[in-house]
């Protein structure tokens, strides 16, 4: 999903449903635009997550017993990856449950 499509989806949600909250969430690394609203399945949340592209994952370890493992991630400075996440509020657990893409269509 690209930024233009996200703006279209966001506009449609704001026109068709009552918006409860609209905020930005700081991720490490990256940022998520969050929109909470009353949808057809109850209270819902949509996140548009933008993060730097992962270039490399470096793992350093030793074969000795008790030694630790260190993982370092290398991110791109100029390339970004975006995706959309949809959540619904669960009445039983009173927590957000992620909706898989197959169940949306």
C-alpha positions, 0 to 999 in steps of 0.5 A: 500500500502506498501513501496515496491509497492510505489517504483514500482509505482514511478519507473513506473511513472518516466519511462513513464511520464515526472516528474515535481517535486519530494519532501517530504512534512512534515505532522503533524504527518507523512511525504508524498513523493510527485511526480508531473508529466505530466500524461494522464489527464494533470498535476498530483500529487501522494502522498505516505502518511506515518503516525503513527497509531492512537491509541486513541482520547481523548475528554475533554469537559464541559456541561457549555455554552461557555466552550471549547472542547479539543481533544488529539490524541495518536499515536503509536511510532512503528506502521505506516499506509501508503496510496496513494493519486492521484490528478489532476490539475483542469483547471477551479480552477487552484487547485488540485482535488483529484481523488477517487479510483473508477474512476482510474479503 
